[in-house]
Structures are given as structure tokens and as C-alpha cells.
Amino acid sequence: MLYYYTKLTKNILTAFFLIFLVLPACAKKEKDYCRIIEIHDGDTVSIITGSFFGIVTKVERVRLTGIDAPELGQEPWGIKAKNHLRKLIKDTSWYVKIELDVQQRDRHGRLLAYLWDKNGRMLNYMMVRDGYAIVYTVPPNVKYVELLTEAQKLARQEKRGIWAKNGLIETPSQWRKKHPQNRVR
């Protein structure tokens, strides 16, 4: 019987050690990365910004800075843009590093951020470079405007995505002006 209690006590201490000493150390490695939990469209996602012992305490909507993807109502490009962003995020195991610019929130309260994967690729750039978003800068957030402009130039030259034959007819901002009731936030 004493053996049983000794073994039980040892298991409890081991579990305590793992939970309170090892897991926080693992969390520190991922400290700079946030988990994406939802993709709303081609330029907006939701991330976990706070948790306590694995319980989500805070979620934020993030608008990708410097780009504008087709709206979901801009068929078929809105869905294609969302699916492409999903693929890029899936390739990062749903974890990204966020980088803020000068203005940190838009008028809807969303964080404005550049998203980076663990390989150092900026997802905002990849969306433009692959032809699923256009450059859309709003000063003072212009940190990567030259990089994004070059990506768009290359995507247009190579006729990728929205720049291909039968591509996007009107920009997302033009579409939003014509369809203000269909805006997704």
C-alpha cells in the first residue's frame, strides 16, 4: 500500500513540475507568435492575444496593413483571396508574428499589422505577390509600401491571380462604394 501512495505522490509531483515549470518555458519560445483562430476574408483574421493556462482570455481582429483583398461578395475573387490566405496561414501551423506600424488600430477597432511566418515571410507581401490582394496604404502606415508596390508590379507582369485574364473587374474599394450594405467587418 505504501508503494501505491509513493508512486501516486511521485506522479502528482511530476505533473506539477511539467505544468508549472516546463510548459511556461515552452510558451516563452512562442511568446512573439500569436495563434490565428479565424480567417474572415483575404485581409482580416482573428488572433488570440491572451490566455491563461490554455484558456483563451482575449481575441483581437487583425486587418493586414498595406493591402486590400477582394470582398467576399466580389465573386469569385473574394473567396479565392480568403482561401489563399488560409493556405498561407495553414503553412505556418496557424501561428504568426505580428508587427504594428505607426497607427495601431483602424476606425473599426481592428489591429493593423503585418503578419510574419516562422520562415520570415510577410503574409501581406505574399497576398499581393501571389495576386490575391492589391496595395492599399493609408498614411502613416507606410513602412513597407515600396516592398508591397514591387510585389504588385511583379504579380501584374506575371498576370497572377486578380491580374490574370478574367481577373478582378473593380478594386475592393470601388466595390465597397457600390455595395455599402455588404461590408464585412
Phi and psi restraints in degrees (value plus and minus 20) as a CYANA .aco file:
   2 LEU   PHI     -79.7   -39.7
   2 LEU   PSI     -58.5   -18.5
   3 TYR   PHI     -78.9   -38.9
   3 TYR   PSI     -61.8   -21.8
   4 TYR   PHI     -81.8   -41.8
   4 TYR   PSI     -67.6   -27.6
   5 TYR   PHI     -88.5   -48.5
   5 TYR   PSI     -55.9   -15.9
   6 THR   PHI     -84.1   -44.1
   6 THR   PSI     -63.9   -23.9
   7 LYS   PHI     -86.6   -46.6
   7 LYS   PSI     -61.1   -21.1
   8 LEU   PHI     -83.0   -43.0
   8 LEU   PSI     -65.1   -25.1
   9 THR   PHI     -82.0   -42.0
   9 THR   PSI     -61.6   -21.6
  10 LYS   PHI     -82.7   -42.7
  10 LYS   PSI     -62.2   -22.2
  11 ASN   PHI     -85.4   -45.4
  11 ASN   PSI     -59.6   -19.6
  12 ILE   PHI     -85.3   -45.3
  12 ILE   PSI     -64.2   -24.2
  13 LEU   PHI     -83.6   -43.6
  13 LEU   PSI     -59.3   -19.3
  14 THR   PHI     -83.2   -43.2
  14 THR   PSI     -63.9   -23.9
  15 ALA   PHI     -82.6   -42.6
  15 ALA   PSI     -63.8   -23.8
  16 PHE   PHI     -79.2   -39.2
  16 PHE   PSI     -66.2   -26.2
  17 PHE   PHI     -78.4   -38.4
  17 PHE   PSI     -67.1   -27.1
  18 LEU   PHI     -83.7   -43.7
  18 LEU   PSI     -63.9   -23.9
  19 ILE   PHI     -89.0   -49.0
  19 ILE   PSI     -65.5   -25.5
  20 PHE   PHI    -115.4   -75.4
  20 PHE   PSI     -36.7     3.3
  21 LEU   PHI    -134.6   -94.6
  21 LEU   PSI     -63.7   -23.7
  22 VAL   PHI    -101.8   -61.8
  22 VAL   PSI     -67.6   -27.6
  23 LEU   PHI     -80.8   -40.8
  23 LEU   PSI     -63.5   -23.5
  24 PRO   PHI     -81.0   -41.0
  24 PRO   PSI     -54.0   -14.0
  25 ALA   PHI     -84.7   -44.7
  25 ALA   PSI     -59.0   -19.0
  26 CYS   PHI     -86.5   -46.5
  26 CYS   PSI     -58.8   -18.8
  27 ALA   PHI     -84.1   -44.1
  27 ALA   PSI     -53.6   -13.6
  28 LYS   PHI     -83.2   -43.2
  28 LYS   PSI     -54.3   -14.3
  29 LYS   PHI     -82.3   -42.3
  29 LYS   PSI     -55.7   -15.7
  30 GLU   PHI    -115.8   -75.8
  30 GLU   PSI     -10.3    29.7
  31 LYS   PHI     -74.1   -34.1
  31 LYS   PSI     -59.1   -19.1
  32 ASP   PHI    -100.4   -60.4
  32 ASP   PSI     -26.3    13.7
  33 TYR   PHI    -128.7   -88.7
  33 TYR   PSI     124.2   164.2
  34 CYS   PHI    -135.3   -95.3
  34 CYS   PSI     125.8   165.8
  35 ARG   PHI    -108.1   -68.1
  35 ARG   PSI     108.6   148.6
  36 ILE   PHI    -104.3   -64.3
  36 ILE   PSI     112.1   152.1
  37 ILE   PHI    -134.5   -94.5
  37 ILE   PSI     -34.5     5.5
  38 GLU   PHI    -175.6  -135.6
  38 GLU   PSI     123.4   163.4
  39 ILE   PHI    -133.4   -93.4
  39 ILE   PSI      96.6   136.6
  40 HIS   PHI    -105.8   -65.8
  40 HIS   PSI     -60.8   -20.8
  41 ASP   PHI    -182.1  -142.1
  41 ASP   PSI    -181.6  -141.6
  42 GLY   PHI     -94.8   -54.8
  42 GLY   PSI     -25.7    14.3
  43 ASP   PHI    -161.4  -121.4
  43 ASP   PSI      -4.0    36.0
  44 THR   PHI    -160.6  -120.6
  44 THR   PSI     111.4   151.4
  45 VAL   PHI    -155.1  -115.1
  45 VAL   PSI     149.7   189.7
  46 SER   PHI    -137.6   -97.6
  46 SER   PSI     117.4   157.4
  47 ILE   PHI    -145.9  -105.9
  47 ILE   PSI     135.7   175.7
  48 ILE   PHI    -106.5   -66.5
  48 ILE   PSI     103.5   143.5
  49 THR   PHI    -132.3   -92.3
  49 THR   PSI     -25.3    14.7
  50 GLY   PHI    -173.4  -133.4
  50 GLY   PSI     117.2   157.2
  51 SER   PHI    -172.9  -132.9
  51 SER   PSI     136.9   176.9
  52 PHE   PHI    -153.9  -113.9
  52 PHE   PSI      90.9   130.9
  53 PHE   PHI      32.2    72.2
  53 PHE   PSI      23.9    63.9
  54 GLY   PHI      64.0   104.0
  54 GLY   PSI     -21.7    18.3
  55 ILE   PHI    -117.4   -77.4
  55 ILE   PSI     102.9   142.9
  56 VAL   PHI     -87.0   -47.0
  56 VAL   PSI     106.5   146.5
  57 THR   PHI    -132.9   -92.9
  57 THR   PSI     -39.7     0.3
  58 LYS   PHI    -171.8  -131.8
  58 LYS   PSI     113.1   153.1
  59 VAL   PHI    -145.2  -105.2
  59 VAL   PSI     118.2   158.2
  60 GLU   PHI    -145.8  -105.8
  60 GLU   PSI     123.3   163.3
  61 ARG   PHI    -104.6   -64.6
  61 ARG   PSI     118.0   158.0
  62 VAL   PHI    -144.3  -104.3
  62 VAL   PSI     108.0   148.0
  63 ARG   PHI    -121.1   -81.1
  63 ARG   PSI     105.5   145.5
  64 LEU   PHI     -87.6   -47.6
  64 LEU   PSI     101.4   141.4
  65 THR   PHI     -92.3   -52.3
  65 THR   PSI     121.1   161.1
  66 GLY   PHI      65.3   105.3
  66 GLY   PSI     -20.9    19.1
  67 ILE   PHI    -153.8  -113.8
  67 ILE   PSI     141.4   181.4
  68 ASP   PHI    -160.8  -120.8
  68 ASP   PSI      96.0   136.0
  69 ALA   PHI    -115.6   -75.6
  69 ALA   PSI     134.7   174.7
  70 PRO   PHI     -75.7   -35.7
  70 PRO   PSI     124.0   164.0
  71 GLU   PHI     -90.7   -50.7
  71 GLU   PSI     135.7   175.7
  72 LEU   PHI     -77.8   -37.8
  72 LEU   PSI     -50.5   -10.5
  73 GLY   PHI     -94.5   -54.5
  73 GLY   PSI     -31.8     8.2
  74 GLN   PHI    -105.2   -65.2
  74 GLN   PSI      54.5    94.5
  75 GLU   PHI     -90.7   -50.7
  75 GLU   PSI     121.8   161.8
  76 PRO   PHI    -111.2   -71.2
  76 PRO   PSI     -19.4    20.6
  77 TRP   PHI     -89.9   -49.9
  77 TRP   PSI     -50.4   -10.4
  78 GLY   PHI     -82.8   -42.8
  78 GLY   PSI     -65.2   -25.2
  79 ILE   PHI     -89.1   -49.1
  79 ILE   PSI     -59.3   -19.3
  80 LYS   PHI     -83.1   -43.1
  80 LYS   PSI     -60.5   -20.5
  81 ALA   PHI     -84.4   -44.4
  81 ALA   PSI     -64.5   -24.5
  82 LYS   PHI     -81.4   -41.4
  82 LYS   PSI     -64.3   -24.3
  83 ASN   PHI     -85.8   -45.8
  83 ASN   PSI     -55.3   -15.3
  84 HIS   PHI     -88.7   -48.7
  84 HIS   PSI     -61.5   -21.5
  85 LEU   PHI     -82.4   -42.4
  85 LEU   PSI     -60.4   -20.4
  86 ARG   PHI     -78.8   -38.8
  86 ARG   PSI     -63.4   -23.4
  87 LYS   PHI     -82.8   -42.8
  87 LYS   PSI     -65.1   -25.1
  88 LEU   PHI     -81.4   -41.4
  88 LEU   PSI     -61.2   -21.2
  89 ILE   PHI     -91.5   -51.5
  89 ILE   PSI     -59.2   -19.2
  90 LYS   PHI     -80.0   -40.0
  90 LYS   PSI     -57.8   -17.8
  91 ASP   PHI     -84.6   -44.6
  91 ASP   PSI     -39.2     0.8
  92 THR   PHI    -116.3   -76.3
  92 THR   PSI     -11.4    28.6
  93 SER   PHI      41.9    81.9
  93 SER   PSI       6.7    46.7
  94 TRP   PHI      52.3    92.3
  94 TRP   PSI      -3.9    36.1
  95 TYR   PHI    -137.2   -97.2
  95 TYR   PSI     113.3   153.3
  96 VAL   PHI    -158.1  -118.1
  96 VAL   PSI     135.8   175.8
  97 LYS   PHI    -116.7   -76.7
  97 LYS   PSI     116.9   156.9
  98 ILE   PHI    -125.5   -85.5
  98 ILE   PSI     119.8   159.8
  99 GLU   PHI    -145.2  -105.2
  99 GLU   PSI     104.0   144.0
 100 LEU   PHI    -112.5   -72.5
 100 LEU   PSI     137.2   177.2
 101 ASP   PHI    -128.2   -88.2
 101 ASP   PSI    -173.8  -133.8
 102 VAL   PHI     -85.1   -45.1
 102 VAL   PSI     -77.6   -37.6
 103 GLN   PHI    -107.8   -67.8
 103 GLN   PSI     102.5   142.5
 104 GLN   PHI    -113.2   -73.2
 104 GLN   PSI     -36.3     3.7
 105 ARG   PHI    -157.2  -117.2
 105 ARG   PSI     130.1   170.1
 106 ASP   PHI    -113.1   -73.1
 106 ASP   PSI    -197.7  -157.7
 107 ARG   PHI     -87.6   -47.6
 107 ARG   PSI     -34.7     5.3
 108 HIS   PHI    -114.1   -74.1
 108 HIS   PSI     -17.8    22.2
 109 GLY   PHI      66.2   106.2
 109 GLY   PSI     -16.8    23.2
 110 ARG   PHI     -97.6   -57.6
 110 ARG   PSI     125.6   165.6
 111 LEU   PHI     -86.0   -46.0
 111 LEU   PSI     122.2   162.2
 112 LEU   PHI    -126.5   -86.5
 112 LEU   PSI      98.7   138.7
 113 ALA   PHI    -168.6  -128.6
 113 ALA   PSI     135.1   175.1
 114 TYR   PHI    -114.9   -74.9
 114 TYR   PSI     113.5   153.5
 115 LEU   PHI    -125.2   -85.2
 115 LEU   PSI     111.4   151.4
 116 TRP   PHI    -140.1  -100.1
 116 TRP   PSI     119.0   159.0
 117 ASP   PHI    -109.8   -69.8
 117 ASP   PSI     157.3   197.3
 118 LYS   PHI     -91.2   -51.2
 118 LYS   PSI     -32.3     7.7
 119 ASN   PHI    -114.2   -74.2
 119 ASN   PSI     -14.2    25.8
 120 GLY   PHI      63.7   103.7
 120 GLY   PSI      -5.8    34.2
 121 ARG   PHI    -111.7   -71.7
 121 ARG   PSI     115.8   155.8
 122 MET   PHI    -106.9   -66.9
 122 MET   PSI     101.8   141.8
 123 LEU   PHI     -88.0   -48.0
 123 LEU   PSI     -52.3   -12.3
 124 ASN   PHI     -77.9   -37.9
 124 ASN   PSI     -67.7   -27.7
 125 TYR   PHI     -80.6   -40.6
 125 TYR   PSI     -65.8   -25.8
 126 MET   PHI     -82.6   -42.6
 126 MET   PSI     -56.9   -16.9
 127 MET   PHI     -82.8   -42.8
 127 MET   PSI     -61.3   -21.3
 128 VAL   PHI     -92.8   -52.8
 128 VAL   PSI     -66.4   -26.4
 129 ARG   PHI     -82.2   -42.2
 129 ARG   PSI     -54.8   -14.8
 130 ASP   PHI    -105.6   -65.6
 130 ASP   PSI     -22.0    18.0
 131 GLY   PHI      63.8   103.8
 131 GLY   PSI       9.6    49.6
 132 TYR   PHI    -135.2   -95.2
 132 TYR   PSI     -14.5    25.5
 133 ALA   PHI    -177.5  -137.5
 133 ALA   PSI     140.6   180.6
 134 ILE   PHI    -133.5   -93.5
 134 ILE   PSI     142.3   182.3
 135 VAL   PHI     -91.4   -51.4
 135 VAL   PSI     113.5   153.5
 136 TYR   PHI    -168.4  -128.4
 136 TYR   PSI      72.8   112.8
 137 THR   PHI    -124.7   -84.7
 137 THR   PSI     121.1   161.1
 138 VAL   PHI    -145.5  -105.5
 138 VAL   PSI      87.9   127.9
 139 PRO   PHI     -76.0   -36.0
 139 PRO   PSI     123.7   163.7
 140 PRO   PHI    -111.1   -71.1
 140 PRO   PSI     -14.0    26.0
 141 ASN   PHI    -104.3   -64.3
 141 ASN   PSI      60.1   100.1
 142 VAL   PHI    -148.0  -108.0
 142 VAL   PSI       2.4    42.4
 143 LYS   PHI     -74.7   -34.7
 143 LYS   PSI     -61.2   -21.2
 144 TYR   PHI    -135.0   -95.0
 144 TYR   PSI       6.3    46.3
 145 VAL   PHI     -80.4   -40.4
 145 VAL   PSI     -59.4   -19.4
 146 GLU   PHI     -86.6   -46.6
 146 GLU   PSI     -62.3   -22.3
 147 LEU   PHI     -83.4   -43.4
 147 LEU   PSI     -65.1   -25.1
 148 LEU   PHI     -87.7   -47.7
 148 LEU   PSI     -57.9   -17.9
 149 THR   PHI     -84.1   -44.1
 149 THR   PSI     -60.4   -20.4
 150 GLU   PHI     -85.1   -45.1
 150 GLU   PSI     -60.0   -20.0
 151 ALA   PHI     -82.1   -42.1
 151 ALA   PSI     -61.6   -21.6
 152 GLN   PHI     -86.9   -46.9
 152 GLN   PSI     -60.1   -20.1
 153 LYS   PHI     -79.4   -39.4
 153 LYS   PSI     -65.0   -25.0
 154 LEU   PHI     -86.4   -46.4
 154 LEU   PSI     -62.0   -22.0
 155 ALA   PHI     -82.3   -42.3
 155 ALA   PSI     -60.5   -20.5
 156 ARG   PHI     -86.0   -46.0
 156 ARG   PSI     -64.7   -24.7
 157 GLN   PHI     -80.4   -40.4
 157 GLN   PSI     -59.8   -19.8
 158 GLU   PHI    -107.4   -67.4
 158 GLU   PSI     -19.5    20.5
 159 LYS   PHI      32.5    72.5
 159 LYS   PSI      30.2    70.2
 160 ARG   PHI    -111.8   -71.8
 160 ARG   PSI     123.0   163.0
 161 GLY   PHI      34.1    74.1
 161 GLY   PSI    -140.2  -100.2
 162 ILE   PHI     -85.1   -45.1
 162 ILE   PSI     -34.3     5.7
 163 TRP   PHI    -111.6   -71.6
 163 TRP   PSI     -23.7    16.3
 164 ALA   PHI     -95.1   -55.1
 164 ALA   PSI     151.0   191.0
 165 LYS   PHI     -78.4   -38.4
 165 LYS   PSI     119.3   159.3
 166 ASN   PHI      43.1    83.1
 166 ASN   PSI      12.3    52.3
 167 GLY   PHI     -99.6   -59.6
 167 GLY   PSI    -177.1  -137.1
 168 LEU   PHI     -86.4   -46.4
 168 LEU   PSI     111.2   151.2
 169 ILE   PHI    -102.8   -62.8
 169 ILE   PSI     -63.8   -23.8
 170 GLU   PHI    -153.7  -113.7
 170 GLU   PSI     132.4   172.4
 171 THR   PHI     -85.3   -45.3
 171 THR   PSI     138.7   178.7
 172 PRO   PHI     -77.1   -37.1
 172 PRO   PSI     -58.8   -18.8
 173 SER   PHI     -87.7   -47.7
 173 SER   PSI     -57.2   -17.2
 174 GLN   PHI     -84.4   -44.4
 174 GLN   PSI     -61.7   -21.7
 175 TRP   PHI     -84.4   -44.4
 175 TRP   PSI     -62.5   -22.5
 176 ARG   PHI     -82.1   -42.1
 176 ARG   PSI     -57.0   -17.0
 177 LYS   PHI     -83.9   -43.9
 177 LYS   PSI     -56.3   -16.3
 178 LYS   PHI     -99.6   -59.6
 178 LYS   PSI     -42.9    -2.9
 179 HIS   PHI    -150.1  -110.1
 179 HIS   PSI      40.7    80.7
 180 PRO   PHI     -83.8   -43.8
 180 PRO   PSI     -46.7    -6.7
 181 GLN   PHI     -95.2   -55.2
 181 GLN   PSI     -37.2     2.8
 182 ASN   PHI    -115.0   -75.0
 182 ASN   PSI     -12.0    28.0
 183 ARG   PHI     -86.3   -46.3
 183 ARG   PSI     114.9   154.9
 184 VAL   PHI    -127.9   -87.9
 184 VAL   PSI     110.1   150.1
